[in-house]
């Protein structure tokens, strides 16, 4: 496995184990991206943040069961 693949798998495991906390970071990252791009890509940033939040909500619900 490549170093990038291993790092991604470790990051995914950490996020899955802390999905609730990670949800708050998605919003902060989206706001920072919007500010950095001057609003040019707000729709794309919102879609990406929405997809990430949906994924994290699903992971958080699985952890509660």
PQR file with spaces between the fields and no chain letter, atoms N, CA, C, O and H, PARSE charges and radii, in Angstrom:
ATOM       1  N    UNK     1       0.851   -1.171    0.000 -0.4000 1.5000
ATOM       2  CA   UNK     1       0.000    0.000    0.000 -0.0000 2.0000
ATOM       3  C    UNK     1       0.899    1.237    0.000  0.5500 1.7000
ATOM       4  O    UNK     1       1.944    1.261    0.650 -0.5500 1.4000
ATOM       5  N    UNK     2       0.485    2.232   -0.719 -0.4000 1.5000
ATOM       6  CA   UNK     2       1.268    3.454   -0.764 -0.0000 2.0000
ATOM       7  C    UNK     2       1.144    4.222    0.552  0.5500 1.7000
ATOM       8  O    UNK     2       0.227    3.997    1.342 -0.5500 1.4000
ATOM       9  H    UNK     2      -0.364    2.213   -1.247  0.4000 1.0000
ATOM      10  N    UNK     3       2.075    5.115    0.758 -0.4000 1.5000
ATOM      11  CA   UNK     3       2.045    5.917    1.985 -0.0000 2.0000
ATOM      12  C    UNK     3       0.775    6.762    2.050  0.5500 1.7000
ATOM      13  O    UNK     3       0.185    6.924    3.118 -0.5500 1.4000
ATOM      14  H    UNK     3       2.820    5.298    0.116  0.4000 1.0000
ATOM      15  N    UNK     4       0.362    7.294    0.913 -0.4000 1.5000
ATOM      16  CA   UNK     4      -0.854    8.115    0.895 -0.0000 2.0000
ATOM      17  C    UNK     4      -2.083    7.269    1.209  0.5500 1.7000
ATOM      18  O    UNK     4      -2.982    7.723    1.916 -0.5500 1.4000
ATOM      19  H    UNK     4       0.842    7.163    0.045  0.4000 1.0000
ATOM      20  N    UNK     5      -2.131    6.056    0.694 -0.4000 1.5000
ATOM      21  CA   UNK     5      -3.260    5.175    0.960 -0.0000 2.0000
ATOM      22  C    UNK     5      -3.339    4.796    2.426  0.5500 1.7000
ATOM      23  O    UNK     5      -4.425    4.753    3.006 -0.5500 1.4000
ATOM      24  H    UNK     5      -1.401    5.687    0.119  0.4000 1.0000
ATOM      25  N    UNK     6      -2.178    4.517    3.030 -0.4000 1.5000
ATOM      26  CA   UNK     6      -2.148    4.178    4.446 -0.0000 2.0000
ATOM      27  C    UNK     6      -2.567    5.341    5.309  0.5500 1.7000
ATOM      28  O    UNK     6      -3.295    5.164    6.285 -0.5500 1.4000
ATOM      29  H    UNK     6      -1.297    4.552    2.559  0.4000 1.0000
ATOM      30  N    UNK     7      -2.111    6.537    4.958 -0.4000 1.5000
ATOM      31  CA   UNK     7      -2.472    7.734    5.712 -0.0000 2.0000
ATOM      32  C    UNK     7      -3.975    7.998    5.595  0.5500 1.7000
ATOM      33  O    UNK     7      -4.626    8.372    6.571 -0.5500 1.4000
ATOM      34  H    UNK     7      -1.519    6.681    4.165  0.4000 1.0000
ATOM      35  N    UNK     8      -4.515    7.798    4.393 -0.4000 1.5000
ATOM      36  CA   UNK     8      -5.953    8.010    4.199 -0.0000 2.0000
ATOM      37  C    UNK     8      -6.754    7.032    5.047  0.5500 1.7000
ATOM      38  O    UNK     8      -7.741    7.415    5.675 -0.5500 1.4000
ATOM      39  H    UNK     8      -3.986    7.494    3.600  0.4000 1.0000
ATOM      40  N    UNK     9      -6.337    5.779    5.068 -0.4000 1.5000
ATOM      41  CA   UNK     9      -7.054    4.777    5.867 -0.0000 2.0000
ATOM      42  C    UNK     9      -7.004    5.104    7.354  0.5500 1.7000
ATOM      43  O    UNK     9      -7.998    4.927    8.058 -0.5500 1.4000
ATOM      44  H    UNK     9      -5.536    5.467    4.558  0.4000 1.0000
ATOM      45  N    UNK    10      -5.872    5.575    7.839 -0.4000 1.5000
ATOM      46  CA   UNK    10      -5.764    5.961    9.255 -0.0000 2.0000
ATOM      47  C    UNK    10      -6.657    7.162    9.548  0.5500 1.7000
ATOM      48  O    UNK    10      -7.336    7.197   10.574 -0.5500 1.4000
ATOM      49  H    UNK    10      -5.064    5.720    7.268  0.4000 1.0000
ATOM      50  N    UNK    11      -6.657    8.142    8.653 -0.4000 1.5000
ATOM      51  CA   UNK    11      -7.502    9.323    8.825 -0.0000 2.0000
ATOM      52  C    UNK    11      -8.975    8.933    8.820  0.5500 1.7000
ATOM      53  O    UNK    11      -9.752    9.433    9.632 -0.5500 1.4000
ATOM      54  H    UNK    11      -6.106    8.114    7.819  0.4000 1.0000
ATOM      55  N    UNK    12      -9.362    8.044    7.912 -0.4000 1.5000
ATOM      56  CA   UNK    12     -10.754    7.599    7.838 -0.0000 2.0000
ATOM      57  C    UNK    12     -11.158    6.909    9.135  0.5500 1.7000
ATOM      58  O    UNK    12     -12.268    7.119    9.625 -0.5500 1.4000
ATOM      59  H    UNK    12      -8.730    7.637    7.252  0.4000 1.0000
ATOM      60  N    UNK    13     -10.285    6.098    9.691 -0.4000 1.5000
ATOM      61  CA   UNK    13     -10.586    5.402   10.939 -0.0000 2.0000
ATOM      62  C    UNK    13     -10.791    6.392   12.087  0.5500 1.7000
ATOM      63  O    UNK    13     -11.711    6.239   12.890 -0.5500 1.4000
ATOM      64  H    UNK    13      -9.383    5.928    9.294  0.4000 1.0000
ATOM      65  N    UNK    14      -9.929    7.405   12.157 -0.4000 1.5000
ATOM      66  CA   UNK    14     -10.048    8.418   13.214 -0.0000 2.0000
ATOM      67  C    UNK    14     -11.356    9.186   13.060  0.5500 1.7000
ATOM      68  O    UNK    14     -12.056    9.424   14.044 -0.5500 1.4000
ATOM      69  H    UNK    14      -9.181    7.530   11.505  0.4000 1.0000
ATOM      70  N    UNK    15     -11.684    9.572   11.839 -0.4000 1.5000
ATOM      71  CA   UNK    15     -12.922   10.324   11.596 -0.0000 2.0000
ATOM      72  C    UNK    15     -14.132    9.455   11.933  0.5500 1.7000
ATOM      73  O    UNK    15     -15.084    9.928   12.555 -0.5500 1.4000
ATOM      74  H    UNK    15     -11.115    9.379   11.039  0.4000 1.0000
ATOM      75  N    UNK    16     -14.098    8.191   11.525 -0.4000 1.5000
ATOM      76  CA   UNK    16     -15.220    7.302   11.824 -0.0000 2.0000
ATOM      77  C    UNK    16     -15.414    7.147   13.326  0.5500 1.7000
ATOM      78  O    UNK    16     -16.549    7.052   13.794 -0.5500 1.4000
ATOM      79  H    UNK    16     -13.325    7.807   11.020  0.4000 1.0000
ATOM      80  N    UNK    17     -14.339    7.120   14.074 -0.4000 1.5000
ATOM      81  CA   UNK    17     -14.432    6.962   15.526 -0.0000 2.0000
ATOM      82  C    UNK    17     -14.842    8.245   16.233  0.5500 1.7000
ATOM      83  O    UNK    17     -15.234    8.213   17.399 -0.5500 1.4000
ATOM      84  H    UNK    17     -13.418    7.198   13.693  0.4000 1.0000
ATOM      85  N    UNK    18     -14.756    9.374   15.536 -0.4000 1.5000
ATOM      86  CA   UNK    18     -15.098   10.679   16.127 -0.0000 2.0000
ATOM      87  C    UNK    18     -15.997   11.471   15.183  0.5500 1.7000
ATOM      88  O    UNK    18     -15.793   12.669   14.989 -0.5500 1.4000
ATOM      89  H    UNK    18     -14.438    9.400   14.588  0.4000 1.0000
ATOM      90  N    UNK    19     -16.983   10.813   14.601 -0.4000 1.5000
ATOM      91  CA   UNK    19     -17.824   11.437   13.578 -0.0000 2.0000
ATOM      92  C    UNK    19     -18.550   12.673   14.096  0.5500 1.7000
ATOM      93  O    UNK    19     -18.677   13.662   13.374 -0.5500 1.4000
ATOM      94  H    UNK    19     -17.149    9.840   14.758  0.4000 1.0000
ATOM      95  N    UNK    20     -19.019   12.631   15.317 -0.4000 1.5000
ATOM      96  CA   UNK    20     -19.739   13.771   15.872 -0.0000 2.0000
ATOM      97  C    UNK    20     -18.877   15.023   15.943  0.5500 1.7000
ATOM      98  O    UNK    20     -19.327   16.116   15.597 -0.5500 1.4000
ATOM      99  H    UNK    20     -18.915   11.828   15.904  0.4000 1.0000
ATOM     100  N    UNK    21     -17.659   14.864   16.384 -0.4000 1.5000
ATOM     101  CA   UNK    21     -16.736   16.001   16.473 -0.0000 2.0000
ATOM     102  C    UNK    21     -16.341   16.495   15.089  0.5500 1.7000
ATOM     103  O    UNK    21     -16.183   17.697   14.875 -0.5500 1.4000
ATOM     104  H    UNK    21     -17.293   13.976   16.666  0.4000 1.0000
ATOM     105  N    UNK    22     -16.180   15.568   14.151 -0.4000 1.5000
ATOM     106  CA   UNK    22     -15.735   15.937   12.807 -0.0000 2.0000
ATOM     107  C    UNK    22     -16.787   16.762   12.069  0.5500 1.7000
ATOM     108  O    UNK    22     -16.446   17.570   11.206 -0.5500 1.4000
ATOM     109  H    UNK    22     -16.308   14.592   14.325  0.4000 1.0000
ATOM     110  N    UNK    23     -18.060   16.563   12.402 -0.4000 1.5000
ATOM     111  CA   UNK    23     -19.125   17.321   11.729 -0.0000 2.0000
ATOM     112  C    UNK    23     -18.938   18.821   11.916  0.5500 1.7000
ATOM     113  O    UNK    23     -19.138   19.593   10.978 -0.5500 1.4000
ATOM     114  H    UNK    23     -18.336   15.906   13.103  0.4000 1.0000
ATOM     115  N    UNK    24     -18.559   19.236   13.111 -0.4000 1.5000
ATOM     116  CA   UNK    24     -18.340   20.655   13.367 -0.0000 2.0000
ATOM     117  C    UNK    24     -17.178   21.214   12.564  0.5500 1.7000
ATOM     118  O    UNK    24     -17.192   22.379   12.167 -0.5500 1.4000
ATOM     119  H    UNK    24     -18.396   18.609   13.873  0.4000 1.0000
ATOM     120  N    UNK    25     -16.182   20.388   12.329 -0.4000 1.5000
ATOM     121  CA   UNK    25     -15.021   20.836   11.569 -0.0000 2.0000
ATOM     122  C    UNK    25     -15.336   21.026   10.093  0.5500 1.7000
ATOM     123  O    UNK    25     -14.713   21.853    9.427 -0.5500 1.4000
ATOM     124  H    UNK    25     -16.171   19.442   12.651  0.4000 1.0000
ATOM     125  N    UNK    26     -16.288   20.277    9.583 -0.4000 1.5000
ATOM     126  CA   UNK    26     -16.669   20.409    8.172 -0.0000 2.0000
ATOM     127  C    UNK    26     -17.189   21.816    7.912  0.5500 1.7000
ATOM     128  O    UNK    26     -16.808   22.442    6.923 -0.5500 1.4000
ATOM     129  H    UNK    26     -16.794   19.605   10.124  0.4000 1.0000
ATOM     130  N    UNK    27     -18.043   22.313    8.775 -0.4000 1.5000
ATOM     131  CA   UNK    27     -18.586   23.663    8.610 -0.0000 2.0000
ATOM     132  C    UNK    27     -17.509   24.730    8.676  0.5500 1.7000
ATOM     133  O    UNK    27     -17.515   25.686    7.901 -0.5500 1.4000
ATOM     134  H    UNK    27     -18.352   21.804    9.579  0.4000 1.0000
ATOM     135  N    UNK    28     -16.586   24.557    9.607 -0.4000 1.5000
ATOM     136  CA   UNK    28     -15.491   25.525    9.728 -0.0000 2.0000
ATOM     137  C    UNK    28     -14.599   25.503    8.488  0.5500 1.7000
ATOM     138  O    UNK    28     -14.166   26.549    8.005 -0.5500 1.4000
ATOM     139  H    UNK    28     -16.581   23.780   10.237  0.4000 1.0000
ATOM     140  N    UNK    29     -14.330   24.303    7.979 -0.4000 1.5000
ATOM     141  CA   UNK    29     -13.499   24.178    6.779 -0.0000 2.0000
ATOM     142  C    UNK    29     -14.201   24.794    5.571  0.5500 1.7000
ATOM     143  O    UNK    29     -13.559   25.441    4.744 -0.5500 1.4000
ATOM     144  H    UNK    29     -14.682   23.453    8.371  0.4000 1.0000
ATOM     145  N    UNK    30     -15.509   24.597    5.468 -0.4000 1.5000
ATOM     146  CA   UNK    30     -16.273   25.171    4.360 -0.0000 2.0000
ATOM     147  C    UNK    30     -16.227   26.694    4.410  0.5500 1.7000
ATOM     148  O    UNK    30     -16.039   27.343    3.380 -0.5500 1.4000
ATOM     149  H    UNK    30     -16.030   24.071    6.140  0.4000 1.0000
ATOM     150  N    UNK    31     -16.397   27.266    5.596 -0.4000 1.5000
ATOM     151  CA   UNK    31     -16.341   28.724    5.726 -0.0000 2.0000
ATOM     152  C    UNK    31     -14.958   29.263    5.341  0.5500 1.7000
ATOM     153  O    UNK    31     -14.847   30.297    4.682 -0.5500 1.4000
ATOM     154  H    UNK    31     -16.549   26.740    6.432  0.4000 1.0000
ATOM     155  N    UNK    32     -13.914   28.555    5.758 -0.4000 1.5000
ATOM     156  CA   UNK    32     -12.554   28.986    5.423 -0.0000 2.0000
ATOM     157  C    UNK    32     -12.328   28.906    3.914  0.5500 1.7000
ATOM     158  O    UNK    32     -11.696   29.788    3.334 -0.5500 1.4000
ATOM     159  H    UNK    32     -14.004   27.715    6.294  0.4000 1.0000
ATOM     160  N    UNK    33     -12.839   27.856    3.278 -0.4000 1.5000
ATOM     161  CA   UNK    33     -12.689   27.709    1.832 -0.0000 2.0000
ATOM     162  C    UNK    33     -13.439   28.808    1.086  0.5500 1.7000
ATOM     163  O    UNK    33     -12.941   29.348    0.098 -0.5500 1.4000
ATOM     164  H    UNK    33     -13.353   27.138    3.749  0.4000 1.0000
ATOM     165  N    UNK    34     -14.638   29.134    1.561 -0.4000 1.5000
ATOM     166  CA   UNK    34     -15.406   30.211    0.927 -0.0000 2.0000
ATOM     167  C    UNK    34     -14.676   31.541    1.029  0.5500 1.7000
ATOM     168  O    UNK    34     -14.637   32.314    0.072 -0.5500 1.4000
ATOM     169  H    UNK    34     -15.044   28.695    2.363  0.4000 1.0000
ATOM     170  N    UNK    35     -14.104   31.799    2.183 -0.4000 1.5000
ATOM     171  CA   UNK    35     -13.366   33.045    2.382 -0.0000 2.0000
ATOM     172  C    UNK    35     -12.129   33.084    1.486  0.5500 1.7000
ATOM     173  O    UNK    35     -11.818   34.116    0.891 -0.5500 1.4000
ATOM     174  H    UNK    35     -14.135   31.171    2.961  0.4000 1.0000
ATOM     175  N    UNK    36     -11.427   31.955    1.394 -0.4000 1.5000
ATOM     176  CA   UNK    36     -10.203   31.898    0.593 -0.0000 2.0000
ATOM     177  C    UNK    36     -10.478   32.058   -0.891  0.5500 1.7000
ATOM     178  O    UNK    36      -9.639   32.592   -1.617 -0.5500 1.4000
ATOM     179  H    UNK    36     -11.679   31.117    1.877  0.4000 1.0000
ATOM     180  N    UNK    37     -11.651   31.600   -1.362 -0.4000 1.5000
ATOM     181  CA   UNK    37     -11.967   31.689   -2.787 -0.0000 2.0000
ATOM     182  C    UNK    37     -12.768   32.935   -3.133  0.5500 1.7000
ATOM     183  O    UNK    37     -13.092   33.163   -4.298 -0.5500 1.4000
ATOM     184  H    UNK    37     -12.332   31.166   -0.772  0.4000 1.0000
ATOM     185  N    UNK    38     -13.085   33.732   -2.142 -0.4000 1.5000
ATOM     186  CA   UNK    38     -13.817   34.968   -2.393 -0.0000 2.0000
ATOM     187  C    UNK    38     -15.246   34.736   -2.861  0.5500 1.7000
ATOM     188  O    UNK    38     -15.838   35.601   -3.507 -0.5500 1.4000
ATOM     189  H    UNK    38     -12.823   33.548   -1.195  0.4000 1.0000
ATOM     190  N    UNK    39     -15.798   33.579   -2.541 -0.4000 1.5000
ATOM     191  CA   UNK    39     -17.183   33.298   -2.904 -0.0000 2.0000
ATOM     192  C    UNK    39     -17.367   32.735   -4.297  0.5500 1.7000
ATOM     193  O    UNK    39     -18.496   32.466   -4.708 -0.5500 1.4000
ATOM     194  H    UNK    39     -15.317   32.876   -2.017  0.4000 1.0000
ATOM     195  N    UNK    40     -16.274   32.550   -5.035 -0.4000 1.5000
ATOM     196  CA   UNK    40     -16.380   32.070   -6.411 -0.0000 2.0000
ATOM     197  C    UNK    40     -16.895   30.642   -6.524  0.5500 1.7000
ATOM     198  O    UNK    40     -17.504   30.285   -7.533 -0.5500 1.4000
ATOM     199  H    UNK    40     -15.358   32.768   -4.701  0.4000 1.0000
ATOM     200  N    UNK    41     -16.664   29.836   -5.525 -0.4000 1.5000
ATOM     201  CA   UNK    41     -17.018   28.415   -5.597 -0.0000 2.0000
ATOM     202  C    UNK    41     -17.954   27.988   -4.471  0.5500 1.7000
ATOM     203  O    UNK    41     -17.941   26.827   -4.063 -0.5500 1.4000
ATOM     204  H    UNK    41     -16.170   30.126   -4.705  0.4000 1.0000
ATOM     205  N    UNK    42     -18.755   28.906   -3.973 -0.4000 1.5000
ATOM     206  CA   UNK    42     -19.635   28.608   -2.843 -0.0000 2.0000
ATOM     207  C    UNK    42     -20.542   27.413   -3.090  0.5500 1.7000
ATOM     208  O    UNK    42     -20.737   26.593   -2.192 -0.5500 1.4000
ATOM     209  H    UNK    42     -18.765   29.849   -4.305  0.4000 1.0000
ATOM     210  N    UNK    43     -21.105   27.298   -4.299 -0.4000 1.5000
ATOM     211  CA   UNK    43     -22.017   26.184   -4.575 -0.0000 2.0000
ATOM     212  C    UNK    43     -21.298   24.843   -4.509  0.5500 1.7000
ATOM     213  O    UNK    43     -21.844   23.877   -3.977 -0.5500 1.4000
ATOM     214  H    UNK    43     -20.948   27.964   -5.028  0.4000 1.0000
ATOM     215  N    UNK    44     -20.095   24.771   -5.036 -0.4000 1.5000
ATOM     216  CA   UNK    44     -19.324   23.533   -4.998 -0.0000 2.0000
ATOM     217  C    UNK    44     -18.875   23.204   -3.572  0.5500 1.7000
ATOM     218  O    UNK    44     -18.896   22.045   -3.158 -0.5500 1.4000
ATOM     219  H    UNK    44     -19.652   25.556   -5.468  0.4000 1.0000
ATOM     220  N    UNK    45     -18.477   24.213   -2.841 -0.4000 1.5000
ATOM     221  CA   UNK    45     -18.068   24.025   -1.451 -0.0000 2.0000
ATOM     222  C    UNK    45     -19.254   23.542   -0.619  0.5500 1.7000
ATOM     223  O    UNK    45     -19.105   22.636    0.201 -0.5500 1.4000
ATOM     224  H    UNK    45     -18.460   25.155   -3.176  0.4000 1.0000
ATOM     225  N    UNK    46     -20.421   24.135   -0.821 -0.4000 1.5000
ATOM     226  CA   UNK    46     -21.614   23.727   -0.084 -0.0000 2.0000
ATOM     227  C    UNK    46     -21.997   22.275   -0.396  0.5500 1.7000
ATOM     228  O    UNK    46     -22.382   21.528    0.503 -0.5500 1.4000
ATOM     229  H    UNK    46     -20.541   24.871   -1.487  0.4000 1.0000
ATOM     230  N    UNK    47     -21.891   21.878   -1.667 -0.4000 1.5000
ATOM     231  CA   UNK    47     -22.199   20.489   -2.022 -0.0000 2.0000
ATOM     232  C    UNK    47     -21.225   19.519   -1.366  0.5500 1.7000
ATOM     233  O    UNK    47     -21.633   18.481   -0.846 -0.5500 1.4000
ATOM     234  H    UNK    47     -21.578   22.485   -2.397  0.4000 1.0000
ATOM     235  N    UNK    48     -19.949   19.855   -1.391 -0.4000 1.5000
ATOM     236  CA   UNK    48     -18.946   18.997   -0.772 -0.0000 2.0000
ATOM     237  C    UNK    48     -19.137   18.903    0.734  0.5500 1.7000
ATOM     238  O    UNK    48     -19.047   17.821    1.314 -0.5500 1.4000
ATOM     239  H    UNK    48     -19.618   20.698   -1.814  0.4000 1.0000
ATOM     240  N    UNK    49     -19.399   20.037    1.359 -0.4000 1.5000
ATOM     241  CA   UNK    49     -19.617   20.049    2.808 -0.0000 2.0000
ATOM     242  C    UNK    49     -20.885   19.277    3.167  0.5500 1.7000
ATOM     243  O    UNK    49     -20.927   18.576    4.178 -0.5500 1.4000
ATOM     244  H    UNK    49     -19.471   20.916    0.888  0.4000 1.0000
ATOM     245  N    UNK    50     -21.902   19.407    2.347 -0.4000 1.5000
ATOM     246  CA   UNK    50     -23.141   18.672    2.584 -0.0000 2.0000
ATOM     247  C    UNK    50     -22.935   17.172    2.481  0.5500 1.7000
ATOM     248  O    UNK    50     -23.451   16.414    3.302 -0.5500 1.4000
ATOM     249  H    UNK    50     -21.868   19.977    1.526  0.4000 1.0000
ATOM     250  N    UNK    51     -22.185   16.741    1.481 -0.4000 1.5000
ATOM     251  CA   UNK    51     -21.906   15.309    1.317 -0.0000 2.0000
ATOM     252  C    UNK    51     -21.083   14.783    2.491  0.5500 1.7000
ATOM     253  O    UNK    51     -21.343   13.693    3.002 -0.5500 1.4000
ATOM     254  H    UNK    51     -21.765   17.357    0.814  0.4000 1.0000
ATOM     255  N    UNK    52     -20.102   15.555    2.910 -0.4000 1.5000
ATOM     256  CA   UNK    52     -19.271   15.141    4.045 -0.0000 2.0000
ATOM     257  C    UNK    52     -20.100   15.062    5.321  0.5500 1.7000
ATOM     258  O    UNK    52     -19.941   14.126    6.106 -0.5500 1.4000
ATOM     259  H    UNK    52     -19.891   16.440    2.495  0.4000 1.0000
ATOM     260  N    UNK    53     -20.968   16.019    5.533 -0.4000 1.5000
ATOM     261  CA   UNK    53     -21.818   16.023    6.725 -0.0000 2.0000
ATOM     262  C    UNK    53     -22.781   14.843    6.715  0.5500 1.7000
ATOM     263  O    UNK    53     -23.002   14.215    7.750 -0.5500 1.4000
ATOM     264  H    UNK    53     -21.097   16.779    4.896  0.4000 1.0000
ATOM     265  N    UNK    54     -23.356   14.538    5.551 -0.4000 1.5000
ATOM     266  CA   UNK    54     -24.250   13.381    5.446 -0.0000 2.0000
ATOM     267  C    UNK    54     -23.513   12.096    5.798  0.5500 1.7000
ATOM     268  O    UNK    54     -24.033   11.262    6.539 -0.5500 1.4000
ATOM     269  H    UNK    54     -23.176   15.048    4.710  0.4000 1.0000
ATOM     270  N    UNK    55     -22.311   11.937    5.273 -0.4000 1.5000
ATOM     271  CA   UNK    55     -21.507   10.752    5.567 -0.0000 2.0000
ATOM     272  C    UNK    55     -21.237   10.651    7.069  0.5500 1.7000
ATOM     273  O    UNK    55     -21.381    9.583    7.665 -0.5500 1.4000
ATOM     274  H    UNK    55     -21.888   12.615    4.671  0.4000 1.0000
ATOM     275  N    UNK    56     -20.848   11.762    7.664 -0.4000 1.5000
ATOM     276  CA   UNK    56     -20.515   11.750    9.091 -0.0000 2.0000
ATOM     277  C    UNK    56     -21.746   11.473    9.956  0.5500 1.7000
ATOM     278  O    UNK    56     -21.640   10.799   10.981 -0.5500 1.4000
ATOM     279  H    UNK    56     -20.731   12.629    7.180  0.4000 1.0000
ATOM     280  N    UNK    57     -22.904   11.981    9.557 -0.4000 1.5000
ATOM     281  CA   UNK    57     -24.135   11.696   10.301 -0.0000 2.0000
ATOM     282  C    UNK    57     -24.448   10.206   10.276  0.5500 1.7000
ATOM     283  O    UNK    57     -24.839    9.626   11.288 -0.5500 1.4000
ATOM     284  H    UNK    57     -22.991   12.529    8.724  0.4000 1.0000
ATOM     285  N    UNK    58     -24.270    9.593    9.104 -0.4000 1.5000
ATOM     286  CA   UNK    58     -24.510    8.154    8.987 -0.0000 2.0000
ATOM     287  C    UNK    58     -23.541    7.376    9.881  0.5500 1.7000
ATOM     288  O    UNK    58     -23.945    6.426   10.552 -0.5500 1.4000
ATOM     289  H    UNK    58     -23.952   10.064    8.282  0.4000 1.0000
ATOM     290  N    UNK    59     -22.289    7.767    9.890 -0.4000 1.5000
ATOM     291  CA   UNK    59     -21.287    7.094   10.712 -0.0000 2.0000
ATOM     292  C    UNK    59     -21.605    7.285   12.189  0.5500 1.7000
ATOM     293  O    UNK    59     -21.438    6.366   12.991 -0.5500 1.4000
ATOM     294  H    UNK    59     -21.962    8.539    9.345  0.4000 1.0000
ATOM     295  N    UNK    60     -22.062    8.474   12.542 -0.4000 1.5000
ATOM     296  CA   UNK    60     -22.372    8.768   13.943 -0.0000 2.0000
ATOM     297  C    UNK    60     -23.565    7.926   14.413  0.5500 1.7000
ATOM     298  O    UNK    60     -23.586    7.453   15.549 -0.5500 1.4000
ATOM     299  H    UNK    60     -22.198    9.221   11.891  0.4000 1.0000
ATOM     300  N    UNK    61     -24.554    7.744   13.537 -0.4000 1.5000
ATOM     301  CA   UNK    61     -25.717    6.919   13.882 -0.0000 2.0000
ATOM     302  C    UNK    61     -25.326    5.462   14.056  0.5500 1.7000
ATOM     303  O    UNK    61     -25.859    4.781   14.932 -0.5500 1.4000
ATOM     304  H    UNK    61     -24.538    8.129   12.614  0.4000 1.0000
ATOM     305  N    UNK    62     -24.406    4.972   13.238 -0.4000 1.5000
ATOM     306  CA   UNK    62     -23.948    3.589   13.365 -0.0000 2.0000
ATOM     307  C    UNK    62     -23.225    3.388   14.695  0.5500 1.7000
ATOM     308  O    UNK    62     -23.345    2.339   15.327 -0.5500 1.4000
ATOM     309  H    UNK    62     -23.973    5.525   12.526  0.4000 1.0000
ATOM     310  N    UNK    63     -22.476    4.402   15.106 -0.4000 1.5000
ATOM     311  CA   UNK    63     -21.737    4.311   16.366 -0.0000 2.0000
ATOM     312  C    UNK    63     -22.675    4.286   17.571  0.5500 1.7000
ATOM     313  O    UNK    63     -22.355    3.689   18.598 -0.5500 1.4000
ATOM     314  H    UNK    63     -22.378    5.254   14.592  0.4000 1.0000
ATOM     315  N    UNK    64     -23.837    4.936   17.443 -0.4000 1.5000
ATOM     316  CA   UNK    64     -24.786    4.990   18.555 -0.0000 2.0000
ATOM     317  C    UNK    64     -25.479    3.654   18.769  0.5500 1.7000
ATOM     318  O    UNK    64     -25.925    3.361   19.878 -0.5500 1.4000
ATOM     319  H    UNK    64     -24.097    5.421   16.608  0.4000 1.0000
ATOM     320  N    UNK    65     -25.574    2.841   17.725 -0.4000 1.5000
ATOM     321  CA   UNK    65     -26.280    1.548   17.817 -0.0000 2.0000
ATOM     322  C    UNK    65     -25.477    0.510   18.527  0.5500 1.7000
ATOM     323  O    UNK    65     -25.932   -0.623   18.683 -0.5500 1.4000
ATOM     324  H    UNK    65     -25.212    3.079   16.824  0.4000 1.0000
